[in-house]
């Protein structure tokens, strides 16, 4: 453990992460002036060290800590790659990762920042890079991909050891091709984005095409959009 980890470890001990039902983001208890929260997911929260900003610390919820060694192994298999973060090591309840500049595609949608087509190609290339290493690149969604200098950086690989295709990325690609031009460059209200996310998570999309999801909720989504404008 290097000096940066030792210093951060004392502060990380003051923070606990609690998972929530229904695939909702985790809750954070505790804080430290030397750590800045830079991301919240359904299993963990990520903090950047103020004193050592090159590092990011992914703290898992108490009931999810079994994923730490799994994700560490995934990073070891991925090795050095332009598509993924770097993992420097792990402790009992967190991973030590490279801090990655950029904005998530989720925030791009909220702020109306255009998402270039290169992002789609980069994620496809990243998935092809991971498969020969015995990994199954899945659970790729708007919060797991950064727009970084016009290119994609994937920041969560925790499910790459699970079987099956959850179709999340396939659905996002199709939505990008067919519907994104309608909103490109326009900020989308947070309430609307969260409504879509929750409705999507409540459905079973393993067999149903994304067109069914859009058509089934089109009137609700458009009326909500007009109300929020």
NORJOVEN-V113781 format. One record per run of one state. SS is the DSSP state (hx for helix, st for strand, lp for the rest). FROM is the first residue (numbers start at 1). LEN is the number of residues. Records with the same first field share a line. If there is no record, write none. Layout:
SS=FROM-LEN + FROM-LEN
This chain:
lp=1-2 + 13-3 + 19-8 + 30-5 + 41-3 + 50-5 + 61-1 + 65-2 + 79-5 + 85-2 + 91-3 + 99-4 + 112-5 + 132-10 + 149-2 + 155-13 + 179-1 + 183-7 + 203-7 + 229-1
hx=3-10 + 62-3 + 67-12 + 105-7 + 117-15 + 142-3 + 168-11 + 180-3 + 190-13 + 210-19
st=16-3 + 27-3 + 35-6 + 44-6 + 55-6 + 84-1 + 87-4 + 94-5 + 103-2 + 145-4 + 151-4
